[in-house]
Structures are given as structure tokens and as C-alpha cells.
Amino acid sequence: MPSLAATATPAAGTAAVLLLTLAALTLGYLAVCWVRPFRRCRRCHGTGRRRSLILRAGRACRRCDGTGEHMRPGRAALNYFRELHDKGTPR
Ligand SMILES: [Zn+2]
């Protein structure tokens, strides 16, 4: 059966490329989370102010508490694991 042998090698190669791509994307995202832990708030576009529709008055954005920045989810996960690690380390 030469056809089965021919398809076995490319499938394993495709899986390896897929795994390497996922690993590279994950490591890249974690590097971005490490270097730049905060991103611009999507709701207020980084201004920290929201304009009310009815009164047209500006008020602080509730999502970012008026800072205009929001912590990336990956950085929150890194902080959680760091805190978990520090709690488990005997001093
Ligand atoms: Zn905001």
C-alpha cells in the first residue's frame, strides 16, 4: 500500500507545523503581555471618559475606572501564577 505510506508522513508534518505555530503564537502573546501589560480600553478608546447618551455629560469609564487602560488577560494570568508561586515558596 504505497498510498497510505505517502499520506502518513505529510499528516505528521502538518501536525508538527501546527503545534509549532501554536507554541510560537502563545510565546509571542506572553512576551507582549510581559513587555506591555496594559492595553488601551476598548470602550472609551483610551480617554477614560464616557459620554452619556441622555444628558451628553462626560463621566468616568466604568470598565477602566477612568484610567483609559485595561490589563491584558494574559498578564492577569501571569500575575495569578506568580502569586500562586510566591505563596507556595517556603521562606
Ligand atoms: Zn475605559
PDB file of the backbone (N, CA, C, O) and the ligand in Angstrom, with CONECT records:
HET     ZN  A 101       1
ATOM      1  N   MET A   1       0.824  -1.195   0.000  1.00  0.00           N
ATOM      2  CA  MET A   1       0.000   0.000   0.000  1.00  0.00           C
ATOM      3  C   MET A   1       0.865   1.254   0.000  1.00  0.00           C
ATOM      4  O   MET A   1       1.147   1.803   1.065  1.00  0.00           O
ATOM      5  N   PRO A   2       1.266   1.692  -1.105  1.00  0.00           N
ATOM      6  CA  PRO A   2       2.121   2.882  -1.153  1.00  0.00           C
ATOM      7  C   PRO A   2       1.342   4.163  -0.861  1.00  0.00           C
ATOM      8  O   PRO A   2       1.941   5.148  -0.429  1.00  0.00           O
ATOM      9  N   SER A   3       0.008   4.183  -1.086  1.00  0.00           N
ATOM     10  CA  SER A   3      -0.738   5.434  -0.888  1.00  0.00           C
ATOM     11  C   SER A   3      -0.846   5.778   0.595  1.00  0.00           C
ATOM     12  O   SER A   3      -0.789   6.954   0.956  1.00  0.00           O
ATOM     13  N   LEU A   4      -1.001   4.776   1.461  1.00  0.00           N
ATOM     14  CA  LEU A   4      -1.083   5.047   2.895  1.00  0.00           C
ATOM     15  C   LEU A   4       0.261   5.533   3.441  1.00  0.00           C
ATOM     16  O   LEU A   4       0.310   6.429   4.284  1.00  0.00           O
ATOM     17  N   ALA A   5       1.326   4.948   2.964  1.00  0.00           N
ATOM     18  CA  ALA A   5       2.645   5.376   3.417  1.00  0.00           C
ATOM     19  C   ALA A   5       2.934   6.810   2.971  1.00  0.00           C
ATOM     20  O   ALA A   5       3.627   7.561   3.657  1.00  0.00           O
ATOM     21  N   ALA A   6       2.395   7.169   1.821  1.00  0.00           N
ATOM     22  CA  ALA A   6       2.647   8.517   1.314  1.00  0.00           C
ATOM     23  C   ALA A   6       1.874   9.557   2.127  1.00  0.00           C
ATOM     24  O   ALA A   6       2.340  10.684   2.290  1.00  0.00           O
ATOM     25  N   THR A   7       0.693   9.187   2.638  1.00  0.00           N
ATOM     26  CA  THR A   7      -0.097  10.167   3.384  1.00  0.00           C
ATOM     27  C   THR A   7       0.300  10.230   4.853  1.00  0.00           C
ATOM     28  O   THR A   7      -0.037  11.196   5.538  1.00  0.00           O
ATOM     29  N   ALA A   8       1.006   9.223   5.349  1.00  0.00           N
ATOM     30  CA  ALA A   8       1.342   9.220   6.767  1.00  0.00           C
ATOM     31  C   ALA A   8       2.359  10.301   7.109  1.00  0.00           C
ATOM     32  O   ALA A   8       2.221  10.957   8.142  1.00  0.00           O
ATOM     33  N   THR A   9       3.355  10.504   6.291  1.00  0.00           N
ATOM     34  CA  THR A   9       4.404  11.474   6.587  1.00  0.00           C
ATOM     35  C   THR A   9       3.903  12.922   6.537  1.00  0.00           C
ATOM     36  O   THR A   9       4.208  13.696   7.445  1.00  0.00           O
ATOM     37  N   PRO A  10       3.136  13.315   5.494  1.00  0.00           N
ATOM     38  CA  PRO A  10       2.662  14.713   5.491  1.00  0.00           C
ATOM     39  C   PRO A  10       1.712  15.018   6.639  1.00  0.00           C
ATOM     40  O   PRO A  10       1.703  16.155   7.111  1.00  0.00           O
ATOM     41  N   ALA A  11       0.917  14.074   7.114  1.00  0.00           N
ATOM     42  CA  ALA A  11       0.000  14.339   8.231  1.00  0.00           C
ATOM     43  C   ALA A  11       0.788  14.628   9.503  1.00  0.00           C
ATOM     44  O   ALA A  11       0.444  15.538  10.257  1.00  0.00           O
ATOM     45  N   ALA A  12       1.842  13.858   9.740  1.00  0.00           N
ATOM     46  CA  ALA A  12       2.668  14.114  10.921  1.00  0.00           C
ATOM     47  C   ALA A  12       3.388  15.446  10.796  1.00  0.00           C
ATOM     48  O   ALA A  12       3.547  16.164  11.783  1.00  0.00           O
ATOM     49  N   GLY A  13       3.824  15.782   9.586  1.00  0.00           N
ATOM     50  CA  GLY A  13       4.475  17.077   9.370  1.00  0.00           C
ATOM     51  C   GLY A  13       3.511  18.229   9.581  1.00  0.00           C
ATOM     52  O   GLY A  13       3.885  19.259  10.141  1.00  0.00           O
ATOM     53  N   THR A  14       2.277  18.062   9.138  1.00  0.00           N
ATOM     54  CA  THR A  14       1.269  19.107   9.324  1.00  0.00           C
ATOM     55  C   THR A  14       0.970  19.310  10.804  1.00  0.00           C
ATOM     56  O   THR A  14       0.828  20.444  11.263  1.00  0.00           O
ATOM     57  N   ALA A  15       0.876  18.224  11.544  1.00  0.00           N
ATOM     58  CA  ALA A  15       0.620  18.345  12.982  1.00  0.00           C
ATOM     59  C   ALA A  15       1.786  19.036  13.683  1.00  0.00           C
ATOM     60  O   ALA A  15       1.582  19.848  14.586  1.00  0.00           O
ATOM     61  N   ALA A  16       3.005  18.713  13.266  1.00  0.00           N
ATOM     62  CA  ALA A  16       4.172  19.358  13.890  1.00  0.00           C
ATOM     63  C   ALA A  16       4.192  20.846  13.588  1.00  0.00           C
ATOM     64  O   ALA A  16       4.483  21.658  14.466  1.00  0.00           O
ATOM     65  N   VAL A  17       3.883  21.206  12.345  1.00  0.00           N
ATOM     66  CA  VAL A  17       3.860  22.633  11.978  1.00  0.00           C
ATOM     67  C   VAL A  17       2.765  23.357  12.758  1.00  0.00           C
ATOM     68  O   VAL A  17       2.961  24.485  13.210  1.00  0.00           O
ATOM     69  N   LEU A  18       1.612  22.706  12.914  1.00  0.00           N
ATOM     70  CA  LEU A  18       0.511  23.310  13.660  1.00  0.00           C
ATOM     71  C   LEU A  18       0.899  23.520  15.126  1.00  0.00           C
ATOM     72  O   LEU A  18       0.625  24.572  15.703  1.00  0.00           O
ATOM     73  N   LEU A  19       1.538  22.509  15.722  1.00  0.00           N
ATOM     74  CA  LEU A  19       1.947  22.634  17.124  1.00  0.00           C
ATOM     75  C   LEU A  19       3.010  23.715  17.298  1.00  0.00           C
ATOM     76  O   LEU A  19       2.971  24.483  18.259  1.00  0.00           O
ATOM     77  N   LEU A  20       3.954  23.771  16.369  1.00  0.00           N
ATOM     78  CA  LEU A  20       4.994  24.800  16.461  1.00  0.00           C
ATOM     79  C   LEU A  20       4.400  26.192  16.287  1.00  0.00           C
ATOM     80  O   LEU A  20       4.811  27.138  16.959  1.00  0.00           O
ATOM     81  N   THR A  21       3.424  26.314  15.375  1.00  0.00           N
ATOM     82  CA  THR A  21       2.784  27.613  15.171  1.00  0.00           C
ATOM     83  C   THR A  21       2.022  28.043  16.423  1.00  0.00           C
ATOM     84  O   THR A  21       2.103  29.201  16.833  1.00  0.00           O
ATOM     85  N   LEU A  22       1.282  27.116  17.030  1.00  0.00           N
ATOM     86  CA  LEU A  22       0.542  27.444  18.252  1.00  0.00           C
ATOM     87  C   LEU A  22       1.492  27.816  19.390  1.00  0.00           C
ATOM     88  O   LEU A  22       1.226  28.747  20.150  1.00  0.00           O
ATOM     89  N   ALA A  23       2.603  27.081  19.502  1.00  0.00           N
ATOM     90  CA  ALA A  23       3.574  27.395  20.549  1.00  0.00           C
ATOM     91  C   ALA A  23       4.195  28.768  20.314  1.00  0.00           C
ATOM     92  O   ALA A  23       4.394  29.526  21.263  1.00  0.00           O
ATOM     93  N   ALA A  24       4.503  29.095  19.059  1.00  0.00           N
ATOM     94  CA  ALA A  24       5.096  30.397  18.754  1.00  0.00           C
ATOM     95  C   ALA A  24       4.101  31.520  19.043  1.00  0.00           C
ATOM     96  O   ALA A  24       4.480  32.561  19.579  1.00  0.00           O
ATOM     97  N   LEU A  25       2.822  31.311  18.688  1.00  0.00           N
ATOM     98  CA  LEU A  25       1.810  32.338  18.958  1.00  0.00           C
ATOM     99  C   LEU A  25       1.630  32.543  20.458  1.00  0.00           C
ATOM    100  O   LEU A  25       1.511  33.677  20.921  1.00  0.00           O
ATOM    101  N   THR A  26       1.610  31.451  21.217  1.00  0.00           N
ATOM    102  CA  THR A  26       1.441  31.552  22.666  1.00  0.00           C
ATOM    103  C   THR A  26       2.613  32.278  23.308  1.00  0.00           C
ATOM    104  O   THR A  26       2.427  33.163  24.142  1.00  0.00           O
ATOM    105  N   LEU A  27       3.822  31.894  22.911  1.00  0.00           N
ATOM    106  CA  LEU A  27       5.004  32.548  23.487  1.00  0.00           C
ATOM    107  C   LEU A  27       5.060  34.021  23.091  1.00  0.00           C
ATOM    108  O   LEU A  27       5.467  34.864  23.890  1.00  0.00           O
ATOM    109  N   GLY A  28       4.650  34.335  21.854  1.00  0.00           N
ATOM    110  CA  GLY A  28       4.628  35.729  21.421  1.00  0.00           C
ATOM    111  C   GLY A  28       3.632  36.550  22.221  1.00  0.00           C
ATOM    112  O   GLY A  28       3.925  37.676  22.623  1.00  0.00           O
ATOM    113  N   TYR A  29       2.442  35.978  22.452  1.00  0.00           N
ATOM    114  CA  TYR A  29       1.437  36.698  23.234  1.00  0.00           C
ATOM    115  C   TYR A  29       1.908  36.903  24.666  1.00  0.00           C
ATOM    116  O   TYR A  29       1.702  37.973  25.240  1.00  0.00           O
ATOM    117  N   LEU A  30       2.544  35.880  25.253  1.00  0.00           N
ATOM    118  CA  LEU A  30       3.043  36.023  26.621  1.00  0.00           C
ATOM    119  C   LEU A  30       4.161  37.070  26.675  1.00  0.00           C
ATOM    120  O   LEU A  30       4.276  37.798  27.661  1.00  0.00           O
ATOM    121  N   ALA A  31       4.980  37.151  25.631  1.00  0.00           N
ATOM    122  CA  ALA A  31       6.032  38.168  25.598  1.00  0.00           C
ATOM    123  C   ALA A  31       5.419  39.562  25.531  1.00  0.00           C
ATOM    124  O   ALA A  31       5.890  40.484  26.196  1.00  0.00           O
ATOM    125  N   VAL A  32       4.368  39.716  24.727  1.00  0.00           N
ATOM    126  CA  VAL A  32       3.689  41.016  24.651  1.00  0.00           C
ATOM    127  C   VAL A  32       3.070  41.362  26.001  1.00  0.00           C
ATOM    128  O   VAL A  32       3.124  42.514  26.433  1.00  0.00           O
ATOM    129  N   CYS A  33       2.479  40.364  26.671  1.00  0.00           N
ATOM    130  CA  CYS A  33       1.875  40.598  27.982  1.00  0.00           C
ATOM    131  C   CYS A  33       2.937  40.966  29.008  1.00  0.00           C
ATOM    132  O   CYS A  33       2.659  41.720  29.941  1.00  0.00           O
ATOM    133  N   TRP A  34       4.143  40.448  28.850  1.00  0.00           N
ATOM    134  CA  TRP A  34       5.217  40.755  29.790  1.00  0.00           C
ATOM    135  C   TRP A  34       5.757  42.170  29.566  1.00  0.00           C
ATOM    136  O   TRP A  34       6.025  42.898  30.522  1.00  0.00           O
ATOM    137  N   VAL A  35       5.913  42.548  28.302  1.00  0.00           N
ATOM    138  CA  VAL A  35       6.505  43.850  27.983  1.00  0.00           C
ATOM    139  C   VAL A  35       5.476  44.970  28.165  1.00  0.00           C
ATOM    140  O   VAL A  35       5.776  46.004  28.760  1.00  0.00           O
ATOM    141  N   ARG A  36       4.258  44.755  27.647  1.00  0.00           N
ATOM    142  CA  ARG A  36       3.217  45.782  27.735  1.00  0.00           C
ATOM    143  C   ARG A  36       1.991  45.178  28.416  1.00  0.00           C
ATOM    144  O   ARG A  36       1.105  44.658  27.737  1.00  0.00           O
ATOM    145  N   PRO A  37       1.927  45.240  29.758  1.00  0.00           N
ATOM    146  CA  PRO A  37       0.831  44.567  30.465  1.00  0.00           C
ATOM    147  C   PRO A  37      -0.526  45.246  30.278  1.00  0.00           C
ATOM    148  O   PRO A  37      -1.559  44.604  30.468  1.00  0.00           O
ATOM    149  N   PHE A  38      -0.544  46.509  29.917  1.00  0.00           N
ATOM    150  CA  PHE A  38      -1.825  47.209  29.779  1.00  0.00           C
ATOM    151  C   PHE A  38      -2.087  47.528  28.322  1.00  0.00           C
ATOM    152  O   PHE A  38      -1.169  47.801  27.548  1.00  0.00           O
ATOM    153  N   ARG A  39      -3.366  47.487  27.967  1.00  0.00           N
ATOM    154  CA  ARG A  39      -3.761  47.884  26.631  1.00  0.00           C
ATOM    155  C   ARG A  39      -4.804  48.985  26.749  1.00  0.00           C
ATOM    156  O   ARG A  39      -5.376  49.217  27.813  1.00  0.00           O
ATOM    157  N   ARG A  40      -5.032  49.654  25.627  1.00  0.00           N
ATOM    158  CA  ARG A  40      -5.989  50.745  25.616  1.00  0.00           C
ATOM    159  C   ARG A  40      -7.402  50.191  25.813  1.00  0.00           C
ATOM    160  O   ARG A  40      -7.764  49.158  25.249  1.00  0.00           O
ATOM    161  N   CYS A  41      -8.175  50.887  26.609  1.00  0.00           N
ATOM    162  CA  CYS A  41      -9.546  50.455  26.877  1.00  0.00           C
ATOM    163  C   CYS A  41     -10.355  50.547  25.591  1.00  0.00           C
ATOM    164  O   CYS A  41     -10.332  51.567  24.902  1.00  0.00           O
ATOM    165  N   ARG A  42     -11.075  49.465  25.275  1.00  0.00           N
ATOM    166  CA  ARG A  42     -11.840  49.452  24.033  1.00  0.00           C
ATOM    167  C   ARG A  42     -13.117  50.262  24.147  1.00  0.00           C
ATOM    168  O   ARG A  42     -13.620  50.771  23.145  1.00  0.00           O
ATOM    169  N   ARG A  43     -13.647  50.387  25.352  1.00  0.00           N
ATOM    170  CA  ARG A  43     -14.937  51.060  25.487  1.00  0.00           C
ATOM    171  C   ARG A  43     -14.793  52.582  25.367  1.00  0.00           C
ATOM    172  O   ARG A  43     -15.619  53.237  24.731  1.00  0.00           O
ATOM    173  N   CYS A  44     -13.750  53.138  25.973  1.00  0.00           N
ATOM    174  CA  CYS A  44     -13.579  54.594  25.930  1.00  0.00           C
ATOM    175  C   CYS A  44     -12.438  54.999  24.994  1.00  0.00           C
ATOM    176  O   CYS A  44     -12.116  56.184  24.902  1.00  0.00           O
ATOM    177  N   HIS A  45     -11.830  54.051  24.306  1.00  0.00           N
ATOM    178  CA  HIS A  45     -10.737  54.293  23.358  1.00  0.00           C
ATOM    179  C   HIS A  45      -9.558  54.988  24.018  1.00  0.00           C
ATOM    180  O   HIS A  45      -8.876  55.788  23.377  1.00  0.00           O
ATOM    181  N   GLY A  46      -9.305  54.695  25.291  1.00  0.00           N
ATOM    182  CA  GLY A  46      -8.138  55.214  25.976  1.00  0.00           C
ATOM    183  C   GLY A  46      -8.310  56.590  26.581  1.00  0.00           C
ATOM    184  O   GLY A  46      -7.364  57.123  27.161  1.00  0.00           O
ATOM    185  N   THR A  47      -9.482  57.182  26.467  1.00  0.00           N
ATOM    186  CA  THR A  47      -9.679  58.516  27.022  1.00  0.00           C
ATOM    187  C   THR A  47     -10.028  58.465  28.508  1.00  0.00           C
ATOM    188  O   THR A  47      -9.734  59.412  29.237  1.00  0.00           O
ATOM    189  N   GLY A  48     -10.646  57.385  28.968  1.00  0.00           N
ATOM    190  CA  GLY A  48     -11.057  57.276  30.360  1.00  0.00           C
ATOM    191  C   GLY A  48     -12.376  57.964  30.633  1.00  0.00           C
ATOM    192  O   GLY A  48     -12.867  57.931  31.761  1.00  0.00           O
ATOM    193  N   ARG A  49     -12.956  58.583  29.630  1.00  0.00           N
ATOM    194  CA  ARG A  49     -14.230  59.295  29.797  1.00  0.00           C
ATOM    195  C   ARG A  49     -15.261  58.689  28.860  1.00  0.00           C
ATOM    196  O   ARG A  49     -14.952  58.295  27.736  1.00  0.00           O
ATOM    197  N   ARG A  50     -16.494  58.624  29.349  1.00  0.00           N
ATOM    198  CA  ARG A  50     -17.607  58.153  28.532  1.00  0.00           C
ATOM    199  C   ARG A  50     -18.663  59.238  28.520  1.00  0.00           C
ATOM    200  O   ARG A  50     -18.921  59.885  29.535  1.00  0.00           O
ATOM    201  N   ARG A  51     -19.264  59.427  27.375  1.00  0.00           N
ATOM    202  CA  ARG A  51     -20.305  60.427  27.257  1.00  0.00           C
ATOM    203  C   ARG A  51     -21.661  59.757  27.363  1.00  0.00           C
ATOM    204  O   ARG A  51     -21.963  58.820  26.624  1.00  0.00           O
ATOM    205  N   SER A  52     -22.459  60.234  28.270  1.00  0.00           N
ATOM    206  CA  SER A  52     -23.781  59.672  28.460  1.00  0.00           C
ATOM    207  C   SER A  52     -24.678  60.046  27.285  1.00  0.00           C
ATOM    208  O   SER A  52     -24.588  61.157  26.763  1.00  0.00           O
ATOM    209  N   LEU A  53     -25.536  59.132  26.871  1.00  0.00           N
ATOM    210  CA  LEU A  53     -26.372  59.375  25.701  1.00  0.00           C
ATOM    211  C   LEU A  53     -27.481  60.373  25.995  1.00  0.00           C
ATOM    212  O   LEU A  53     -27.853  61.151  25.116  1.00  0.00           O
ATOM    213  N   ILE A  54     -28.017  60.368  27.209  1.00  0.00           N
ATOM    214  CA  ILE A  54     -29.187  61.193  27.505  1.00  0.00           C
ATOM    215  C   ILE A  54     -28.779  62.614  27.866  1.00  0.00           C
ATOM    216  O   ILE A  54     -29.284  63.579  27.292  1.00  0.00           O
ATOM    217  N   LEU A  55     -27.858  62.737  28.826  1.00  0.00           N
ATOM    218  CA  LEU A  55     -27.512  64.084  29.299  1.00  0.00           C
ATOM    219  C   LEU A  55     -26.316  64.669  28.557  1.00  0.00           C
ATOM    220  O   LEU A  55     -26.013  65.849  28.731  1.00  0.00           O
ATOM    221  N   ARG A  56     -25.621  63.873  27.728  1.00  0.00           N
ATOM    222  CA  ARG A  56     -24.443  64.304  26.982  1.00  0.00           C
ATOM    223  C   ARG A  56     -23.348  64.803  27.922  1.00  0.00           C
ATOM    224  O   ARG A  56     -22.507  65.616  27.539  1.00  0.00           O
ATOM    225  N   ALA A  57     -23.371  64.303  29.154  1.00  0.00           N
ATOM    226  CA  ALA A  57     -22.355  64.711  30.118  1.00  0.00           C
ATOM    227  C   ALA A  57     -21.268  63.640  30.171  1.00  0.00           C
ATOM    228  O   ALA A  57     -21.559  62.449  30.067  1.00  0.00           O
ATOM    229  N   GLY A  58     -20.030  64.065  30.332  1.00  0.00           N
ATOM    230  CA  GLY A  58     -18.935  63.108  30.417  1.00  0.00           C
ATOM    231  C   GLY A  58     -18.800  62.566  31.811  1.00  0.00           C
ATOM    232  O   GLY A  58     -18.969  63.290  32.793  1.00  0.00           O
ATOM    233  N   ARG A  59     -18.494  61.288  31.899  1.00  0.00           N
ATOM    234  CA  ARG A  59     -18.235  60.667  33.198  1.00  0.00           C
ATOM    235  C   ARG A  59     -17.154  59.614  33.008  1.00  0.00           C
ATOM    236  O   ARG A  59     -16.837  59.216  31.887  1.00  0.00           O
ATOM    237  N   ALA A  60     -16.601  59.176  34.121  1.00  0.00           N
ATOM    238  CA  ALA A  60     -15.510  58.210  34.052  1.00  0.00           C
ATOM    239  C   ALA A  60     -16.000  56.881  33.499  1.00  0.00           C
ATOM    240  O   ALA A  60     -17.109  56.436  33.796  1.00  0.00           O
ATOM    241  N   CYS A  61     -15.161  56.263  32.697  1.00  0.00           N
ATOM    242  CA  CYS A  61     -15.491  54.968  32.117  1.00  0.00           C
ATOM    243  C   CYS A  61     -15.526  53.921  33.227  1.00  0.00           C
ATOM    244  O   CYS A  61     -14.618  53.848  34.055  1.00  0.00           O
ATOM    245  N   ARG A  62     -16.586  53.112  33.235  1.00  0.00           N
ATOM    246  CA  ARG A  62     -16.721  52.121  34.307  1.00  0.00           C
ATOM    247  C   ARG A  62     -15.824  50.919  34.077  1.00  0.00           C
ATOM    248  O   ARG A  62     -15.423  50.258  35.035  1.00  0.00           O
ATOM    249  N   ARG A  63     -15.503  50.625  32.830  1.00  0.00           N
ATOM    250  CA  ARG A  63     -14.695  49.434  32.547  1.00  0.00           C
ATOM    251  C   ARG A  63     -13.257  49.621  33.013  1.00  0.00           C
ATOM    252  O   ARG A  63     -12.658  48.691  33.551  1.00  0.00           O
ATOM    253  N   CYS A  64     -12.693  50.819  32.812  1.00  0.00           N
ATOM    254  CA  CYS A  64     -11.289  51.040  33.166  1.00  0.00           C
ATOM    255  C   CYS A  64     -11.162  51.974  34.365  1.00  0.00           C
ATOM    256  O   CYS A  64     -10.046  52.356  34.717  1.00  0.00           O
ATOM    257  N   ASP A  65     -12.267  52.354  35.002  1.00  0.00           N
ATOM    258  CA  ASP A  65     -12.277  53.265  36.152  1.00  0.00           C
ATOM    259  C   ASP A  65     -11.629  54.600  35.822  1.00  0.00           C
ATOM    260  O   ASP A  65     -11.026  55.229  36.692  1.00  0.00           O
ATOM    261  N   GLY A  66     -11.745  55.033  34.591  1.00  0.00           N
ATOM    262  CA  GLY A  66     -11.244  56.339  34.202  1.00  0.00           C
ATOM    263  C   GLY A  66      -9.760  56.392  33.894  1.00  0.00           C
ATOM    264  O   GLY A  66      -9.232  57.478  33.655  1.00  0.00           O
ATOM    265  N   THR A  67      -9.075  55.271  33.891  1.00  0.00           N
ATOM    266  CA  THR A  67      -7.647  55.279  33.602  1.00  0.00           C
ATOM    267  C   THR A  67      -7.358  55.233  32.111  1.00  0.00           C
ATOM    268  O   THR A  67      -6.295  55.676  31.678  1.00  0.00           O
ATOM    269  N   GLY A  68      -8.271  54.711  31.327  1.00  0.00           N
ATOM    270  CA  GLY A  68      -8.055  54.581  29.893  1.00  0.00           C
ATOM    271  C   GLY A  68      -7.246  53.358  29.510  1.00  0.00           C
ATOM    272  O   GLY A  68      -7.007  53.114  28.328  1.00  0.00           O
ATOM    273  N   GLU A  69      -6.826  52.592  30.496  1.00  0.00           N
ATOM    274  CA  GLU A  69      -6.045  51.395  30.217  1.00  0.00           C
ATOM    275  C   GLU A  69      -6.718  50.185  30.846  1.00  0.00           C
ATOM    276  O   GLU A  69      -7.472  50.309  31.811  1.00  0.00           O
ATOM    277  N   HIS A  70      -6.440  49.028  30.292  1.00  0.00           N
ATOM    278  CA  HIS A  70      -7.039  47.790  30.754  1.00  0.00           C
ATOM    279  C   HIS A  70      -5.969  46.711  30.736  1.00  0.00           C
ATOM    280  O   HIS A  70      -5.210  46.599  29.774  1.00  0.00           O
ATOM    281  N   MET A  71      -5.906  45.909  31.812  1.00  0.00           N
ATOM    282  CA  MET A  71      -4.885  44.863  31.865  1.00  0.00           C
ATOM    283  C   MET A  71      -5.216  43.744  30.890  1.00  0.00           C
ATOM    284  O   MET A  71      -6.365  43.313  30.789  1.00  0.00           O
ATOM    285  N   ARG A  72      -4.206  43.283  30.178  1.00  0.00           N
ATOM    286  CA  ARG A  72      -4.409  42.181  29.243  1.00  0.00           C
ATOM    287  C   ARG A  72      -4.745  40.908  30.020  1.00  0.00           C
ATOM    288  O   ARG A  72      -4.215  40.701  31.112  1.00  0.00           O
ATOM    289  N   PRO A  73      -5.610  40.057  29.481  1.00  0.00           N
ATOM    290  CA  PRO A  73      -5.949  38.814  30.179  1.00  0.00           C
ATOM    291  C   PRO A  73      -4.732  37.917  30.389  1.00  0.00           C
ATOM    292  O   PRO A  73      -4.638  37.232  31.407  1.00  0.00           O
ATOM    293  N   GLY A  74      -3.809  37.916  29.443  1.00  0.00           N
ATOM    294  CA  GLY A  74      -2.608  37.097  29.608  1.00  0.00           C
ATOM    295  C   GLY A  74      -1.755  37.569  30.765  1.00  0.00           C
ATOM    296  O   GLY A  74      -1.167  36.754  31.476  1.00  0.00           O
ATOM    297  N   ARG A  75      -1.678  38.886  30.967  1.00  0.00           N
ATOM    298  CA  ARG A  75      -0.902  39.414  32.085  1.00  0.00           C
ATOM    299  C   ARG A  75      -1.586  39.103  33.412  1.00  0.00           C
ATOM    300  O   ARG A  75      -0.920  38.827  34.410  1.00  0.00           O
ATOM    301  N   ALA A  76      -2.934  39.150  33.418  1.00  0.00           N
ATOM    302  CA  ALA A  76      -3.652  38.768  34.637  1.00  0.00           C
ATOM    303  C   ALA A  76      -3.366  37.315  34.985  1.00  0.00           C
ATOM    304  O   ALA A  76      -3.226  36.976  36.160  1.00  0.00           O
ATOM    305  N   ALA A  77      -3.278  36.446  33.970  1.00  0.00           N
ATOM    306  CA  ALA A  77      -2.944  35.037  34.214  1.00  0.00           C
ATOM    307  C   ALA A  77      -1.510  34.914  34.720  1.00  0.00           C
ATOM    308  O   ALA A  77      -1.238  34.131  35.630  1.00  0.00           O
ATOM    309  N   LEU A  78      -0.593  35.686  34.135  1.00  0.00           N
ATOM    310  CA  LEU A  78       0.802  35.644  34.603  1.00  0.00           C
ATOM    311  C   LEU A  78       0.888  36.100  36.059  1.00  0.00           C
ATOM    312  O   LEU A  78       1.609  35.503  36.859  1.00  0.00           O
ATOM    313  N   ASN A  79       0.153  37.156  36.398  1.00  0.00           N
ATOM    314  CA  ASN A  79       0.160  37.642  37.777  1.00  0.00           C
ATOM    315  C   ASN A  79      -0.413  36.587  38.731  1.00  0.00           C
ATOM    316  O   ASN A  79       0.085  36.399  39.841  1.00  0.00           O
ATOM    317  N   TYR A  80      -1.460  35.908  38.280  1.00  0.00           N
ATOM    318  CA  TYR A  80      -2.063  34.865  39.118  1.00  0.00           C
ATOM    319  C   TYR A  80      -1.060  33.754  39.381  1.00  0.00           C
ATOM    320  O   TYR A  80      -0.906  33.311  40.519  1.00  0.00           O
ATOM    321  N   PHE A  81      -0.378  33.299  38.335  1.00  0.00           N
ATOM    322  CA  PHE A  81       0.589  32.203  38.518  1.00  0.00           C
ATOM    323  C   PHE A  81       1.785  32.661  39.341  1.00  0.00           C
ATOM    324  O   PHE A  81       2.345  31.868  40.098  1.00  0.00           O
ATOM    325  N   ARG A  82       2.190  33.921  39.210  1.00  0.00           N
ATOM    326  CA  ARG A  82       3.289  34.444  40.019  1.00  0.00           C
ATOM    327  C   ARG A  82       2.891  34.469  41.496  1.00  0.00           C
ATOM    328  O   ARG A  82       3.673  34.095  42.371  1.00  0.00           O
ATOM    329  N   GLU A  83       1.651  34.921  41.755  1.00  0.00           N
ATOM    330  CA  GLU A  83       1.171  34.957  43.136  1.00  0.00           C
ATOM    331  C   GLU A  83       1.066  33.556  43.715  1.00  0.00           C
ATOM    332  O   GLU A  83       1.398  33.328  44.878  1.00  0.00           O
ATOM    333  N   LEU A  84       0.594  32.603  42.881  1.00  0.00           N
ATOM    334  CA  LEU A  84       0.499  31.211  43.307  1.00  0.00           C
ATOM    335  C   LEU A  84       1.887  30.660  43.621  1.00  0.00           C
ATOM    336  O   LEU A  84       2.063  29.931  44.597  1.00  0.00           O
ATOM    337  N   HIS A  85       2.855  31.002  42.809  1.00  0.00           N
ATOM    338  CA  HIS A  85       4.223  30.532  43.010  1.00  0.00           C
ATOM    339  C   HIS A  85       4.818  31.131  44.291  1.00  0.00           C
ATOM    340  O   HIS A  85       5.483  30.433  45.057  1.00  0.00           O
ATOM    341  N   ASP A  86       4.575  32.420  44.516  1.00  0.00           N
ATOM    342  CA  ASP A  86       5.130  33.066  45.695  1.00  0.00           C
ATOM    343  C   ASP A  86       4.488  32.549  46.976  1.00  0.00           C
ATOM    344  O   ASP A  86       5.150  32.475  48.011  1.00  0.00           O
ATOM    345  N   LYS A  87       3.205  32.189  46.920  1.00  0.00           N
ATOM    346  CA  LYS A  87       2.548  31.631  48.099  1.00  0.00           C
ATOM    347  C   LYS A  87       3.081  30.254  48.422  1.00  0.00           C
ATOM    348  O   LYS A  87       3.152  29.877  49.592  1.00  0.00           O
ATOM    349  N   GLY A  88       3.460  29.490  47.399  1.00  0.00           N
ATOM    350  CA  GLY A  88       3.900  28.127  47.626  1.00  0.00           C
ATOM    351  C   GLY A  88       5.354  28.015  48.003  1.00  0.00           C
ATOM    352  O   GLY A  88       5.799  26.948  48.427  1.00  0.00           O
ATOM    353  N   THR A  89       6.116  29.097  47.860  1.00  0.00           N
ATOM    354  CA  THR A  89       7.530  29.040  48.153  1.00  0.00           C
ATOM    355  C   THR A  89       7.746  29.222  49.653  1.00  0.00           C
ATOM    356  O   THR A  89       7.342  30.254  50.188  1.00  0.00           O
ATOM    357  N   PRO A  90       8.367  28.267  50.362  1.00  0.00           N
ATOM    358  CA  PRO A  90       8.623  28.472  51.794  1.00  0.00           C
ATOM    359  C   PRO A  90       9.746  29.476  52.008  1.00  0.00           C
ATOM    360  O   PRO A  90      10.729  29.494  51.268  1.00  0.00           O
ATOM    361  N   ARG A  91       9.587  30.296  53.014  1.00  0.00           N
ATOM    362  CA  ARG A  91      10.591  31.332  53.297  1.00  0.00           C
ATOM    363  C   ARG A  91      11.207  31.102  54.652  1.00  0.00           C
ATOM    364  O   ARG A  91      12.075  31.867  55.074  1.00  0.00           O
TER     365      ARG A  91
HETATM  366 ZN    ZN A 101     -12.335  52.911  29.516  1.00  0.00          ZN2+
END
